[in-house]
Amino acid sequence: MLFIVAALALMGVLLGAAAHTPLPLFLTAAGAISAWLLVFFIRERTGRKES
């Protein structure tokens, strides 16, 4: 239960910070994070097929 409360509090802080950033900066950061997560996902899927 404490984990859920902490996660919701963190999400509220991050969404509050995102609401005050300019839209082009927010979209650039979101694109960079999405690209990094996609690269991480592809590396994990292709690198772990041996085990």
Buried (B, 14 or more C-beta within 10 A) or exposed (E): EEEEEEEEEEEEEEEEEEEEEEEEEBEEEEEEEEEEEEEEEEEEEEEEEEE
